[in-house]
């Protein structure tokens, strides 16, 4: 979304990509909350992934707001 649709949609593609990243982060958080009690290791191993999603969302938000 971020790179592929930007030439076609412009700034709207950046906001759309932010929406997709947000949905992805919510889904990953729900997975941690669901599988964490089943396997503590699985829940803990997902935490760096969620932090990466939050970081990439912040970069995307900055690009969308300043373009």
C-alpha positions as a LaTeX table, in Angstrom:
\begin{tabular}{lrrr}
\hline
Residue & $x$ (\AA) & $y$ (\AA) & $z$ (\AA) \\
\hline
Unk1 & 0.00 & 0.00 & 0.00 \\
Unk2 & 2.62 & 2.49 & 1.11 \\
Unk3 & 4.97 & 2.10 & $-1.83$ \\
Unk4 & 2.79 & 0.51 & $-4.50$ \\
Unk5 & $-0.24$ & 2.79 & $-4.48$ \\
Unk6 & 1.52 & 6.09 & $-3.76$ \\
Unk7 & 2.14 & 6.88 & $-7.47$ \\
Unk8 & $-1.55$ & 6.28 & $-8.20$ \\
Unk9 & $-3.34$ & 7.71 & $-5.16$ \\
Unk10 & $-0.81$ & 10.09 & $-3.64$ \\
Unk11 & $-1.25$ & 10.94 & 0.03 \\
Unk12 & $-4.46$ & 8.91 & 0.29 \\
Unk13 & $-2.37$ & 5.75 & $-0.14$ \\
Unk14 & $-0.32$ & 6.70 & 2.93 \\
Unk15 & $-3.46$ & 7.04 & 5.06 \\
Unk16 & $-4.80$ & 3.79 & 3.68 \\
Unk17 & $-1.50$ & 2.07 & 4.53 \\
Unk18 & $-1.75$ & 3.47 & 8.06 \\
Unk19 & $-5.21$ & 1.93 & 8.38 \\
Unk20 & $-3.87$ & $-1.44$ & 7.24 \\
Unk21 & $-0.93$ & $-1.27$ & 9.67 \\
Unk22 & $-3.32$ & $-0.35$ & 12.49 \\
Unk23 & $-5.55$ & $-3.32$ & 11.72 \\
Unk24 & $-2.48$ & $-5.53$ & 11.58 \\
Unk25 & $-1.29$ & $-4.28$ & 14.97 \\
Unk26 & $-4.71$ & $-4.85$ & 16.53 \\
Unk27 & $-4.81$ & $-8.39$ & 15.12 \\
Unk28 & $-1.31$ & $-9.17$ & 16.41 \\
Unk29 & $-2.21$ & $-7.80$ & 19.84 \\
Unk30 & $-5.34$ & $-9.94$ & 19.91 \\
Unk31 & $-3.21$ & $-12.97$ & 19.01 \\
Unk32 & $-0.86$ & $-12.23$ & 21.92 \\
Unk33 & $-3.77$ & $-11.86$ & 24.32 \\
Unk34 & $-5.37$ & $-15.06$ & 23.04 \\
Unk35 & $-2.29$ & $-17.28$ & 22.78 \\
Unk36 & $-0.27$ & $-15.76$ & 25.64 \\
Unk37 & $-2.12$ & $-17.70$ & 28.35 \\
Unk38 & $-1.74$ & $-20.91$ & 26.33 \\
Unk39 & 1.99 & $-20.51$ & 25.67 \\
Unk40 & 3.87 & $-17.81$ & 27.52 \\
Unk41 & 6.81 & $-18.20$ & 25.15 \\
Unk42 & 4.62 & $-17.61$ & 22.10 \\
Unk43 & 3.15 & $-14.49$ & 23.67 \\
Unk44 & 6.54 & $-13.10$ & 24.60 \\
Unk45 & 8.00 & $-13.80$ & 21.17 \\
Unk46 & 5.23 & $-11.75$ & 19.55 \\
Unk47 & 6.02 & $-8.62$ & 21.59 \\
Unk48 & 8.96 & $-7.47$ & 19.41 \\
Unk49 & 6.73 & $-7.92$ & 16.37 \\
Unk50 & 4.07 & $-5.69$ & 17.89 \\
Unk51 & 6.68 & $-3.09$ & 18.78 \\
Unk52 & 7.89 & $-3.14$ & 15.16 \\
Unk53 & 4.32 & $-2.63$ & 13.95 \\
Unk54 & 3.89 & 0.36 & 16.25 \\
Unk55 & 7.21 & 1.81 & 15.06 \\
Unk56 & 6.31 & 1.35 & 11.39 \\
Unk57 & 2.90 & 2.91 & 12.04 \\
Unk58 & 4.59 & 5.95 & 13.58 \\
Unk59 & 6.84 & 6.30 & 10.52 \\
Unk60 & 3.83 & 5.96 & 8.25 \\
Unk61 & 1.88 & 8.55 & 10.26 \\
Unk62 & 4.79 & 10.99 & 9.99 \\
Unk63 & 4.99 & 10.48 & 6.20 \\
Unk64 & 1.24 & 10.84 & 5.76 \\
Unk65 & 0.99 & 13.96 & 7.91 \\
Unk66 & 3.94 & 15.72 & 6.27 \\
Unk67 & 3.12 & 14.98 & 2.64 \\
\hline
\end{tabular}
